[in-house]
Amino acid sequence: MRVEKVHGYVTHGSRLLVFIHRDSPMAGVQIPGGTVRAGESLEAAVLREVEEETGLIDLVIARPLGSYDHSADPLLVPVGHENQRRYAFHLEVRSAARDSWLHWERGDGDITPVAFEFYWVPVPDAAIVLAPFTGDQGVAVLTRLRESLGDSATFPL
């Protein structure tokens, strides 16, 4: 069984939004995203998930960045979410954005609120910061993101 996930590579200028779980540091540095609901379009899912997790509302989808299969650590994901098909989208924040903030994800009110600490990293540094979360395929997505922002240099490994 494979679960469909969306990930929002949210930029503000040349910075990428990342976060950590305040109460679960072993989850590592991540980008916002989540599970696609039955009957939901990928575009609607990524906007919903990013808004739920970040609290940001002035977002636009700039472009799709591709998709890939990912095997998640079974200790860090709900049962049945180990095999994922990830759809990556570049989203842009159109308004002013704070440098860092704490946001409590509440989902649809069906989960205990989860504290996420958000901050920005320069896009060229993102591959190193996110490698454990995104895997090799995520590095390819980040390369496409960097190219779409006008910098075709490769990421340091």
N, C-alpha and C positions, 0 to 999 in steps of 0.2 A: 504494500500500500504506500502511495506517495501523497504527501500533503502539499497543496499549493500555497506558497508564501509570496508576499510582496515585500520589497525593501525600497525605502525612500532614501536616495542619496541626495540629501538636502544641502544646497549651497546658498551662501550669502557672499557674493563676490567670489573670491578664490578660496573660501573656507568651507569645509565640510562639517556638518553637524554629527557629533558622536555622543554616546552616553555610557554611563555605568549604572548598574543596579546598586543603589546606595547600600542596601542590606544584603546583597549577594555578590560581593566582589569577584567570586570565582567565575561568574558568568562572563567576565572580561569586558572589553570595550566593544560596543555594538553601534549599529545604525538603526533608526526606527523602521518598524515593519511588523508584519504579522500574517495571520491566516486569512485566506480569501474565503468568504462565506458562499454557501450554495447560491447560485444564480447571480452573484455579484460580479461586475466587470472588474478587470484588473486595475483599471484606472480609478474606479470608485473605491476599491479596496485599499490602494496605496494612499489615497488622500484621507480616507477614514482612519486608517491605522496610524499614519503620521500625526494627524490632528489629535487622536486619542493619547498617543504616547508623549507628544511634545507640548501640547497646548497651543501650538502655532496654528493660526487660521488663514493667514494671507499667503497661501501657497499656490503655485501653479506647476503643472507638469510641463517641463521643458522638452523632454524626450524620453522614449524608452531606451534602456541601455543593454538589453538582452536578457537571456534567461539561462539557467544552468541547474544541474542536479547537484544536491549537496547531502552528505550524510552527517547529521548532527550528533553530537555527543549525547547518548541516551541519558546521562546523568544530569544534563542541563535543559532538557526539553520534556514536555508532557509525553506520556506513553502514546505511541502511534505517530509521533512527529519526527522520528529519527530520519526518515527518507523524505527529502523535500525537493520540490521543483521551485526554484526561486526566480522571481521576475523582478528585475531591477529597473527603477525609474529615476531619472534626474528630476528633482523638484527644486524650485527656486523660491526663496523668501523674498517677497516684493517690498516689504516694509522694513523699518528699523528692527534690529535684533540685538538682544542683550548678549554679552560675552559668555555668560553662563547662567544657569538657573536650575532649580529643583521643580519637578513636576510629578504629580501623583497620577499614574494611570489607573483609571477606574473601569476600563472596558465598557461594557453595557450595564454596569452595576452588578455583574455576576461574579466579580472577583474581589478579593481583598485588595485595597489600593496598594500599588507598588511604587516606591520612590525611585525616580530616575534623575540622575545628575547630568545635565547637558552642558556641553562646551563645544567649541569649534577647533578644528585642526586645519593647518594648511593642506590643501588637496595633495600636493606632492608627498606629504608625510603620511597620508591616510593608509597606503598599502601596508606599511610597517605596523602601524597602530592596529589595523583591523585584520591582519593576516590570520590570527587564530579563529576569528569569527567567520570570515568570508571564505577562507581557503584559497587555493590557486585560482579558481574560476572568478572569485571576487576581485582578485588583482587585475584580471583582464577587464572586468567591469569598470574598475577604477581607472584603468588606462583609457578606456573609451570616454569616461567622464572628463578626464584631464584633457584629452584631445578635443572634446566638444567645447571646453572652456578656452581653447586657443593655445594650449601648450602641448606640443606633440612629443616632448622629451619623455623618456621612459622613467619608470619609478625605480628608485634604488631598492635593491633586494637585500 
